[in-house]
Structures are given as structure tokens and as C-alpha cells.
Amino acid sequence: MTESDVSAELNELRRLADAGSADATDELIQLAAEQGNIDELRRLSDSGNATATDQLIEFATEQDDMDELRRLADGGNITAAEQLEELTAE
């Protein structure tokens, strides 16, 4: 699969997800997580998708991305706050 094929697939998944397709949203989250696409996970998380938020927290924790965890914690996410606390305690 070429880069343009991947880009076209992402665009189609975004279109379907934005139109309310739960399957497309799930697939988009999985693809973004596999690719480490934090921007896509953030976009989906910011739109209220809890699964994307969980994936974003997991990715940020693995990458020691304190800024992302802090952003989520500041937005009221308890799990992000707990992860941030654990990482800063180490």
C-alpha cells in the first residue's frame, strides 16, 4: 500500500467516522494507535471519544509525554492525572 493509498484510506475513515459510523471510528482509532498518530487520537479524543482518549493516554504514558498527559488531566481526565502522578513520582 502506497502512502497515497494510506492517506486516502484515512480520509475515507475520517469521513465515515465524522458521519457517525462507529465501525469507521473504531478502525480509525486502531489505525491511529498502531501508527502512533497522536494528532488523530487527539482529534478523536477532543471530540469526546472515550476509546480514543484511552489510547491517547496509553500512548502518552509509553512516550513519557508529560505535556499531553497534563493537557488531558487539566481537561478533567482522572486517568491522565493518575498516570501523570505515577510518572512524576518515579
Biopython code that builds the backbone (N, CA, C, O; Angstrom):
import numpy as np
from Bio.PDB.StructureBuilder import StructureBuilder

atoms = [
    (1, "MET", "N", (0.848, -1.175, 0.000)),
    (1, "MET", "CA", (0.000, 0.000, 0.000)),
    (1, "MET", "C", (0.895, 1.240, 0.000)),
    (1, "MET", "O", (1.790, 1.372, 0.835)),
    (2, "THR", "N", (0.646, 2.126, -0.928)),
    (2, "THR", "CA", (1.456, 3.339, -1.043)),
    (2, "THR", "C", (1.006, 4.375, -0.009)),
    (2, "THR", "O", (-0.046, 4.242, 0.615)),
    (3, "GLU", "N", (1.830, 5.401, 0.149)),
    (3, "GLU", "CA", (1.496, 6.466, 1.098)),
    (3, "GLU", "C", (0.187, 7.159, 0.712)),
    (3, "GLU", "O", (-0.606, 7.524, 1.580)),
    (4, "SER", "N", (-0.031, 7.339, -0.583)),
    (4, "SER", "CA", (-1.272, 7.995, -1.012)),
    (4, "SER", "C", (-2.477, 7.083, -0.766)),
    (4, "SER", "O", (-3.570, 7.571, -0.483)),
    (5, "ASP", "N", (-2.288, 5.762, -0.872)),
    (5, "ASP", "CA", (-3.372, 4.823, -0.554)),
    (5, "ASP", "C", (-3.742, 4.922, 0.924)),
    (5, "ASP", "O", (-4.920, 4.930, 1.279)),
    (6, "VAL", "N", (-2.717, 4.998, 1.783)),
    (6, "VAL", "CA", (-2.941, 5.115, 3.224)),
    (6, "VAL", "C", (-3.654, 6.427, 3.521)),
    (6, "VAL", "O", (-4.590, 6.463, 4.320)),
    (7, "SER", "N", (-3.213, 7.497, 2.884)),
    (7, "SER", "CA", (-3.835, 8.805, 3.077)),
    (7, "SER", "C", (-5.299, 8.783, 2.629)),
    (7, "SER", "O", (-6.165, 9.335, 3.308)),
    (8, "ALA", "N", (-5.570, 8.157, 1.505)),
    (8, "ALA", "CA", (-6.943, 8.065, 1.008)),
    (8, "ALA", "C", (-7.803, 7.231, 1.962)),
    (8, "ALA", "O", (-8.961, 7.566, 2.210)),
    (9, "GLU", "N", (-7.237, 6.154, 2.492)),
    (9, "GLU", "CA", (-7.963, 5.317, 3.446)),
    (9, "GLU", "C", (-8.275, 6.105, 4.723)),
    (9, "GLU", "O", (-9.385, 6.034, 5.251)),
    (10, "LEU", "N", (-7.294, 6.848, 5.203)),
    (10, "LEU", "CA", (-7.509, 7.676, 6.396)),
    (10, "LEU", "C", (-8.603, 8.712, 6.161)),
    (10, "LEU", "O", (-9.472, 8.914, 7.009)),
    (11, "ASN", "N", (-8.553, 9.358, 5.015)),
    (11, "ASN", "CA", (-9.569, 10.365, 4.700)),
    (11, "ASN", "C", (-10.963, 9.765, 4.635)),
    (11, "ASN", "O", (-11.927, 10.370, 5.105)),
    (12, "GLU", "N", (-11.073, 8.582, 4.056)),
    (12, "GLU", "CA", (-12.365, 7.907, 3.961)),
    (12, "GLU", "C", (-12.858, 7.497, 5.354)),
    (12, "GLU", "O", (-14.036, 7.656, 5.674)),
    (13, "LEU", "N", (-11.947, 6.970, 6.176)),
    (13, "LEU", "CA", (-12.330, 6.596, 7.536)),
    (13, "LEU", "C", (-12.771, 7.822, 8.335)),
    (13, "LEU", "O", (-13.749, 7.762, 9.080)),
    (14, "ARG", "N", (-12.056, 8.923, 8.181)),
    (14, "ARG", "CA", (-12.439, 10.175, 8.864)),
    (14, "ARG", "C", (-13.833, 10.612, 8.424)),
    (14, "ARG", "O", (-14.667, 10.984, 9.249)),
    (15, "ARG", "N", (-14.075, 10.562, 7.120)),
    (15, "ARG", "CA", (-15.370, 10.981, 6.590)),
    (15, "ARG", "C", (-16.490, 10.128, 7.179)),
    (15, "ARG", "O", (-17.514, 10.650, 7.620)),
    (16, "LEU", "N", (-16.286, 8.816, 7.182)),
    (16, "LEU", "CA", (-17.305, 7.911, 7.718)),
    (16, "LEU", "C", (-17.472, 8.092, 9.227)),
    (16, "LEU", "O", (-18.591, 8.093, 9.740)),
    (17, "ALA", "N", (-16.349, 8.246, 9.932)),
    (17, "ALA", "CA", (-16.404, 8.452, 11.383)),
    (17, "ALA", "C", (-17.131, 9.750, 11.713)),
    (17, "ALA", "O", (-17.960, 9.792, 12.623)),
    (18, "ASP", "N", (-16.820, 10.797, 10.976)),
    (18, "ASP", "CA", (-17.470, 12.091, 11.203)),
    (18, "ASP", "C", (-18.968, 12.036, 10.888)),
    (18, "ASP", "O", (-19.761, 12.814, 11.418)),
    (19, "ALA", "N", (-19.330, 11.101, 10.016)),
    (19, "ALA", "CA", (-20.745, 10.931, 9.671)),
    (19, "ALA", "C", (-21.470, 10.039, 10.680)),
    (19, "ALA", "O", (-22.674, 9.812, 10.562)),
    (20, "GLY", "N", (-20.730, 9.535, 11.671)),
    (20, "GLY", "CA", (-21.361, 8.760, 12.736)),
    (20, "GLY", "C", (-21.147, 7.269, 12.692)),
    (20, "GLY", "O", (-21.759, 6.550, 13.482)),
    (21, "SER", "N", (-20.303, 6.765, 11.802)),
    (21, "SER", "CA", (-20.060, 5.326, 11.726)),
    (21, "SER", "C", (-19.161, 4.874, 12.881)),
    (21, "SER", "O", (-17.987, 5.237, 12.948)),
    (22, "ALA", "N", (-19.730, 4.084, 13.778)),
    (22, "ALA", "CA", (-18.966, 3.576, 14.919)),
    (22, "ALA", "C", (-17.854, 2.638, 14.452)),
    (22, "ALA", "O", (-16.755, 2.652, 15.006)),
    (23, "ASP", "N", (-18.138, 1.822, 13.432)),
    (23, "ASP", "CA", (-17.127, 0.906, 12.920)),
    (23, "ASP", "C", (-15.936, 1.671, 12.338)),
    (23, "ASP", "O", (-14.784, 1.315, 12.583)),
    (24, "ALA", "N", (-16.223, 2.721, 11.571)),
    (24, "ALA", "CA", (-15.142, 3.523, 10.993)),
    (24, "ALA", "C", (-14.354, 4.221, 12.090)),
    (24, "ALA", "O", (-13.131, 4.325, 12.002)),
    (25, "THR", "N", (-15.036, 4.697, 13.116)),
    (25, "THR", "CA", (-14.356, 5.346, 14.230)),
    (25, "THR", "C", (-13.424, 4.367, 14.926)),
    (25, "THR", "O", (-12.270, 4.690, 15.208)),
    (26, "ASP", "N", (-13.929, 3.174, 15.202)),
    (26, "ASP", "CA", (-13.092, 2.154, 15.850)),
    (26, "ASP", "C", (-11.875, 1.810, 15.006)),
    (26, "ASP", "O", (-10.764, 1.682, 15.521)),
    (27, "GLU", "N", (-12.092, 1.663, 13.708)),
    (27, "GLU", "CA", (-10.989, 1.339, 12.807)),
    (27, "GLU", "C", (-9.975, 2.482, 12.746)),
    (27, "GLU", "O", (-8.766, 2.251, 12.714)),
    (28, "LEU", "N", (-10.473, 3.694, 12.729)),
    (28, "LEU", "CA", (-9.606, 4.868, 12.694)),
    (28, "LEU", "C", (-8.766, 4.965, 13.973)),
    (28, "LEU", "O", (-7.578, 5.280, 13.914)),
    (29, "ILE", "N", (-9.378, 4.696, 15.114)),
    (29, "ILE", "CA", (-8.652, 4.703, 16.391)),
    (29, "ILE", "C", (-7.571, 3.634, 16.382)),
    (29, "ILE", "O", (-6.435, 3.888, 16.781)),
    (30, "GLN", "N", (-7.921, 2.449, 15.930)),
    (30, "GLN", "CA", (-6.951, 1.347, 15.888)),
    (30, "GLN", "C", (-5.784, 1.695, 14.971)),
    (30, "GLN", "O", (-4.625, 1.481, 15.325)),
    (31, "LEU", "N", (-6.087, 2.221, 13.813)),
    (31, "LEU", "CA", (-5.048, 2.588, 12.856)),
    (31, "LEU", "C", (-4.162, 3.696, 13.419)),
    (31, "LEU", "O", (-2.938, 3.630, 13.306)),
    (32, "ALA", "N", (-4.765, 4.700, 14.016)),
    (32, "ALA", "CA", (-4.000, 5.804, 14.596)),
    (32, "ALA", "C", (-3.101, 5.308, 15.718)),
    (32, "ALA", "O", (-1.952, 5.735, 15.831)),
    (33, "ALA", "N", (-3.617, 4.408, 16.544)),
    (33, "ALA", "CA", (-2.815, 3.859, 17.646)),
    (33, "ALA", "C", (-1.643, 3.044, 17.112)),
    (33, "ALA", "O", (-0.523, 3.160, 17.610)),
    (34, "GLU", "N", (-1.899, 2.222, 16.100)),
    (34, "GLU", "CA", (-0.830, 1.401, 15.509)),
    (34, "GLU", "C", (0.260, 2.268, 14.894)),
    (34, "GLU", "O", (1.441, 1.924, 14.953)),
    (35, "GLN", "N", (-0.132, 3.385, 14.307)),
    (35, "GLN", "CA", (0.827, 4.266, 13.634)),
    (35, "GLN", "C", (1.425, 5.313, 14.570)),
    (35, "GLN", "O", (2.309, 6.073, 14.174)),
    (36, "GLY", "N", (0.943, 5.351, 15.805)),
    (36, "GLY", "CA", (1.420, 6.376, 16.730)),
    (36, "GLY", "C", (1.009, 7.766, 16.291)),
    (36, "GLY", "O", (1.734, 8.735, 16.515)),
    (37, "ASN", "N", (-0.154, 7.863, 15.666)),
    (37, "ASN", "CA", (-0.651, 9.135, 15.146)),
    (37, "ASN", "C", (-1.371, 9.893, 16.264)),
    (37, "ASN", "O", (-2.595, 9.846, 16.387)),
    (38, "ILE", "N", (-0.579, 10.587, 17.064)),
    (38, "ILE", "CA", (-1.116, 11.284, 18.231)),
    (38, "ILE", "C", (-2.086, 12.392, 17.831)),
    (38, "ILE", "O", (-3.040, 12.671, 18.558)),
    (39, "ASP", "N", (-1.854, 13.015, 16.702)),
    (39, "ASP", "CA", (-2.757, 14.082, 16.254)),
    (39, "ASP", "C", (-4.161, 13.549, 15.978)),
    (39, "ASP", "O", (-5.155, 14.181, 16.336)),
    (40, "GLU", "N", (-4.234, 12.391, 15.346)),
    (40, "GLU", "CA", (-5.545, 11.792, 15.052)),
    (40, "GLU", "C", (-6.213, 11.334, 16.343)),
    (40, "GLU", "O", (-7.411, 11.546, 16.533)),
    (41, "LEU", "N", (-5.445, 10.707, 17.230)),
    (41, "LEU", "CA", (-6.015, 10.298, 18.511)),
    (41, "LEU", "C", (-6.510, 11.510, 19.297)),
    (41, "LEU", "O", (-7.576, 11.463, 19.912)),
    (42, "ARG", "N", (-5.744, 12.584, 19.277)),
    (42, "ARG", "CA", (-6.132, 13.809, 19.973)),
    (42, "ARG", "C", (-7.423, 14.378, 19.374)),
    (42, "ARG", "O", (-8.323, 14.792, 20.105)),
    (43, "ARG", "N", (-7.504, 14.393, 18.041)),
    (43, "ARG", "CA", (-8.702, 14.914, 17.374)),
    (43, "ARG", "C", (-9.943, 14.124, 17.790)),
    (43, "ARG", "O", (-10.983, 14.705, 18.101)),
    (44, "LEU", "N", (-9.826, 12.805, 17.792)),
    (44, "LEU", "CA", (-10.961, 11.958, 18.167)),
    (44, "LEU", "C", (-11.274, 12.080, 19.654)),
    (44, "LEU", "O", (-12.439, 12.114, 20.051)),
    (45, "SER", "N", (-10.240, 12.145, 20.461)),
    (45, "SER", "CA", (-10.419, 12.320, 21.902)),
    (45, "SER", "C", (-11.104, 13.643, 22.213)),
    (45, "SER", "O", (-12.029, 13.701, 23.023)),
    (46, "ASP", "N", (-10.644, 14.694, 21.567)),
    (46, "ASP", "CA", (-11.209, 16.022, 21.803)),
    (46, "ASP", "C", (-12.660, 16.117, 21.349)),
    (46, "ASP", "O", (-13.406, 16.984, 21.804)),
    (47, "SER", "N", (-13.055, 15.219, 20.447)),
    (47, "SER", "CA", (-14.456, 15.208, 20.013)),
    (47, "SER", "C", (-15.326, 14.364, 20.944)),
    (47, "SER", "O", (-16.526, 14.207, 20.715)),
    (48, "GLY", "N", (-14.702, 13.819, 22.003)),
    (48, "GLY", "CA", (-15.474, 13.099, 23.014)),
    (48, "GLY", "C", (-15.403, 11.595, 22.958)),
    (48, "GLY", "O", (-16.142, 10.929, 23.682)),
    (49, "ASN", "N", (-14.542, 11.025, 22.124)),
    (49, "ASN", "CA", (-14.462, 9.574, 22.014)),
    (49, "ASN", "C", (-13.593, 9.007, 23.144)),
    (49, "ASN", "O", (-12.386, 9.244, 23.187)),
    (50, "ALA", "N", (-14.216, 8.260, 24.049)),
    (50, "ALA", "CA", (-13.522, 7.719, 25.220)),
    (50, "ALA", "C", (-12.454, 6.700, 24.839)),
    (50, "ALA", "O", (-11.403, 6.646, 25.477)),
    (51, "THR", "N", (-12.701, 5.900, 23.823)),
    (51, "THR", "CA", (-11.715, 4.907, 23.393)),
    (51, "THR", "C", (-10.464, 5.601, 22.872)),
    (51, "THR", "O", (-9.346, 5.181, 23.172)),
    (52, "ALA", "N", (-10.649, 6.656, 22.097)),
    (52, "ALA", "CA", (-9.503, 7.420, 21.599)),
    (52, "ALA", "C", (-8.746, 8.053, 22.756)),
    (52, "ALA", "O", (-7.516, 8.107, 22.743)),
    (53, "THR", "N", (-9.476, 8.531, 23.755)),
    (53, "THR", "CA", (-8.833, 9.119, 24.925)),
    (53, "THR", "C", (-7.994, 8.081, 25.651)),
    (53, "THR", "O", (-6.864, 8.360, 26.053)),
    (54, "ASP", "N", (-8.541, 6.890, 25.819)),
    (54, "ASP", "CA", (-7.785, 5.813, 26.466)),
    (54, "ASP", "C", (-6.511, 5.485, 25.691)),
    (54, "ASP", "O", (-5.445, 5.312, 26.282)),
    (55, "GLN", "N", (-6.627, 5.400, 24.370)),
    (55, "GLN", "CA", (-5.463, 5.112, 23.534)),
    (55, "GLN", "C", (-4.444, 6.243, 23.617)),
    (55, "GLN", "O", (-3.238, 6.000, 23.654)),
    (56, "LEU", "N", (-4.932, 7.469, 23.647)),
    (56, "LEU", "CA", (-4.062, 8.636, 23.731)),
    (56, "LEU", "C", (-3.305, 8.626, 25.059)),
    (56, "LEU", "O", (-2.106, 8.903, 25.087)),
    (57, "ILE", "N", (-3.982, 8.316, 26.140)),
    (57, "ILE", "CA", (-3.333, 8.229, 27.449)),
    (57, "ILE", "C", (-2.287, 7.125, 27.449)),
    (57, "ILE", "O", (-1.178, 7.317, 27.949)),
    (58, "GLU", "N", (-2.630, 5.985, 26.897)),
    (58, "GLU", "CA", (-1.678, 4.867, 26.831)),
    (58, "GLU", "C", (-0.436, 5.261, 26.033)),
    (58, "GLU", "O", (0.691, 5.011, 26.460)),
    (59, "PHE", "N", (-0.649, 5.871, 24.886)),
    (59, "PHE", "CA", (0.470, 6.284, 24.033)),
    (59, "PHE", "C", (1.320, 7.345, 24.735)),
    (59, "PHE", "O", (2.548, 7.261, 24.739)),
    (60, "ALA", "N", (0.661, 8.339, 25.328)),
    (60, "ALA", "CA", (1.390, 9.409, 26.015)),
    (60, "ALA", "C", (2.190, 8.848, 27.193)),
    (60, "ALA", "O", (3.310, 9.289, 27.453)),
    (61, "THR", "N", (1.621, 7.889, 27.895)),
    (61, "THR", "CA", (2.322, 7.270, 29.021)),
    (61, "THR", "C", (3.551, 6.514, 28.532)),
    (61, "THR", "O", (4.632, 6.642, 29.106)),
    (62, "GLU", "N", (3.387, 5.728, 27.473)),
    (62, "GLU", "CA", (4.517, 4.971, 26.909)),
    (62, "GLU", "C", (5.634, 5.894, 26.436)),
    (62, "GLU", "O", (6.812, 5.548, 26.526)),
    (63, "GLN", "N", (5.262, 7.068, 25.934)),
    (63, "GLN", "CA", (6.244, 8.016, 25.395)),
    (63, "GLN", "C", (6.721, 9.027, 26.443)),
    (63, "GLN", "O", (7.495, 9.932, 26.130)),
    (64, "ASP", "N", (6.258, 8.871, 27.683)),
    (64, "ASP", "CA", (6.562, 9.849, 28.739)),
    (64, "ASP", "C", (6.223, 11.270, 28.288)),
    (64, "ASP", "O", (6.967, 12.215, 28.551)),
    (65, "ASP", "N", (5.102, 11.398, 27.613)),
    (65, "ASP", "CA", (4.654, 12.697, 27.096)),
    (65, "ASP", "C", (3.863, 13.418, 28.185)),
    (65, "ASP", "O", (2.632, 13.388, 28.213)),
    (66, "MET", "N", (4.605, 14.062, 29.074)),
    (66, "MET", "CA", (4.000, 14.755, 30.210)),
    (66, "MET", "C", (3.072, 15.879, 29.760)),
    (66, "MET", "O", (2.036, 16.110, 30.384)),
    (67, "ASP", "N", (3.425, 16.570, 28.698)),
    (67, "ASP", "CA", (2.602, 17.680, 28.222)),
    (67, "ASP", "C", (1.214, 17.197, 27.808)),
    (67, "ASP", "O", (0.210, 17.831, 28.133)),
    (68, "GLU", "N", (1.158, 16.071, 27.088)),
    (68, "GLU", "CA", (-0.134, 15.537, 26.647)),
    (68, "GLU", "C", (-0.939, 15.056, 27.843)),
    (68, "GLU", "O", (-2.137, 15.323, 27.937)),
    (69, "LEU", "N", (-0.285, 14.349, 28.755)),
    (69, "LEU", "CA", (-0.985, 13.886, 29.950)),
    (69, "LEU", "C", (-1.489, 15.068, 30.776)),
    (69, "LEU", "O", (-2.600, 15.025, 31.305)),
    (70, "ARG", "N", (-0.694, 16.106, 30.887)),
    (70, "ARG", "CA", (-1.091, 17.297, 31.634)),
    (70, "ARG", "C", (-2.293, 17.975, 30.950)),
    (70, "ARG", "O", (-3.228, 18.413, 31.620)),
    (71, "ARG", "N", (-2.257, 18.056, 29.627)),
    (71, "ARG", "CA", (-3.362, 18.659, 28.881)),
    (71, "ARG", "C", (-4.660, 17.907, 29.158)),
    (71, "ARG", "O", (-5.701, 18.519, 29.397)),
    (72, "LEU", "N", (-4.593, 16.574, 29.126)),
    (72, "LEU", "CA", (-5.782, 15.760, 29.386)),
    (72, "LEU", "C", (-6.224, 15.882, 30.843)),
    (72, "LEU", "O", (-7.416, 15.993, 31.132)),
    (73, "ALA", "N", (-5.251, 15.859, 31.758)),
    (73, "ALA", "CA", (-5.570, 15.992, 33.185)),
    (73, "ALA", "C", (-6.200, 17.353, 33.466)),
    (73, "ALA", "O", (-7.166, 17.451, 34.222)),
    (74, "ASP", "N", (-5.654, 18.388, 32.862)),
    (74, "ASP", "CA", (-6.211, 19.735, 33.040)),
    (74, "ASP", "C", (-7.639, 19.829, 32.506)),
    (74, "ASP", "O", (-8.431, 20.655, 32.960)),
    (75, "GLY", "N", (-7.951, 18.977, 31.543)),
    (75, "GLY", "CA", (-9.301, 18.922, 30.993)),
    (75, "GLY", "C", (-10.245, 18.070, 31.827)),
    (75, "GLY", "O", (-11.411, 17.894, 31.473)),
    (76, "GLY", "N", (-9.735, 17.537, 32.944)),
    (76, "GLY", "CA", (-10.585, 16.777, 33.856)),
    (76, "GLY", "C", (-10.475, 15.269, 33.756)),
    (76, "GLY", "O", (-11.245, 14.560, 34.403)),
    (77, "ASN", "N", (-9.535, 14.752, 32.963)),
    (77, "ASN", "CA", (-9.421, 13.310, 32.827)),
    (77, "ASN", "C", (-8.652, 12.734, 34.015)),
    (77, "ASN", "O", (-7.464, 13.003, 34.187)),
    (78, "ILE", "N", (-9.336, 11.951, 34.820)),
    (78, "ILE", "CA", (-8.765, 11.377, 36.041)),
    (78, "ILE", "C", (-7.660, 10.376, 35.716)),
    (78, "ILE", "O", (-6.627, 10.361, 36.386)),
    (79, "THR", "N", (-7.860, 9.546, 34.707)),
    (79, "THR", "CA", (-6.852, 8.552, 34.346)),
    (79, "THR", "C", (-5.557, 9.221, 33.929)),
    (79, "THR", "O", (-4.477, 8.782, 34.327)),
    (80, "ALA", "N", (-5.647, 10.275, 33.136)),
    (80, "ALA", "CA", (-4.448, 11.012, 32.730)),
    (80, "ALA", "C", (-3.765, 11.620, 33.944)),
    (80, "ALA", "O", (-2.537, 11.610, 34.038)),
    (81, "ALA", "N", (-4.549, 12.147, 34.870)),
    (81, "ALA", "CA", (-3.985, 12.735, 36.091)),
    (81, "ALA", "C", (-3.251, 11.672, 36.905)),
    (81, "ALA", "O", (-2.171, 11.930, 37.437)),
    (82, "GLU", "N", (-3.836, 10.482, 37.001)),
    (82, "GLU", "CA", (-3.197, 9.390, 37.743)),
    (82, "GLU", "C", (-1.900, 8.951, 37.069)),
    (82, "GLU", "O", (-0.898, 8.716, 37.744)),
    (83, "GLN", "N", (-1.914, 8.841, 35.743)),
    (83, "GLN", "CA", (-0.712, 8.455, 35.005)),
    (83, "GLN", "C", (0.369, 9.500, 35.169)),
    (83, "GLN", "O", (1.541, 9.168, 35.348)),
    (84, "LEU", "N", (-0.018, 10.753, 35.110)),
    (84, "LEU", "CA", (0.926, 11.856, 35.275)),
    (84, "LEU", "C", (1.549, 11.807, 36.663)),
    (84, "LEU", "O", (2.755, 11.997, 36.821)),
    (85, "GLU", "N", (0.726, 11.552, 37.656)),
    (85, "GLU", "CA", (1.221, 11.447, 39.033)),
    (85, "GLU", "C", (2.212, 10.301, 39.171)),
    (85, "GLU", "O", (3.258, 10.450, 39.802)),
    (86, "GLU", "N", (1.878, 9.149, 38.576)),
    (86, "GLU", "CA", (2.776, 7.986, 38.633)),
    (86, "GLU", "C", (4.117, 8.286, 37.956)),
    (86, "GLU", "O", (5.173, 7.947, 38.489)),
    (87, "LEU", "N", (4.073, 8.917, 36.791)),
    (87, "LEU", "CA", (5.296, 9.196, 36.059)),
    (87, "LEU", "C", (6.167, 10.222, 36.768)),
    (87, "LEU", "O", (7.394, 10.117, 36.744)),
    (88, "THR", "N", (5.554, 11.200, 37.390)),
    (88, "THR", "CA", (6.346, 12.230, 38.067)),
    (88, "THR", "C", (6.868, 11.744, 39.404)),
    (88, "THR", "O", (7.800, 12.327, 39.958)),
    (89, "ALA", "N", (6.271, 10.674, 39.932)),
    (89, "ALA", "CA", (6.745, 10.120, 41.199)),
    (89, "ALA", "C", (7.970, 9.237, 41.013)),
    (89, "ALA", "O", (8.685, 8.962, 41.976)),
    (90, "GLU", "N", (8.222, 8.789, 39.784)),
    (90, "GLU", "CA", (9.348, 7.874, 39.520)),
    (90, "GLU", "C", (10.670, 8.593, 39.545)),
    (90, "GLU", "O", (11.714, 7.973, 39.343)),
]
sb = StructureBuilder()
sb.init_structure("model")
sb.init_model(0)
sb.init_chain("A")
sb.init_seg("    ")
for serial, (resi, resn, name, xyz) in enumerate(atoms, 1):
    if name == "N":
        sb.init_residue(resn, " ", resi, " ")
    sb.init_atom(name, np.array(xyz, "f"), 0.0, 1.0, " ", f" {name:<3s}", serial, name[0])
structure = sb.get_structure()
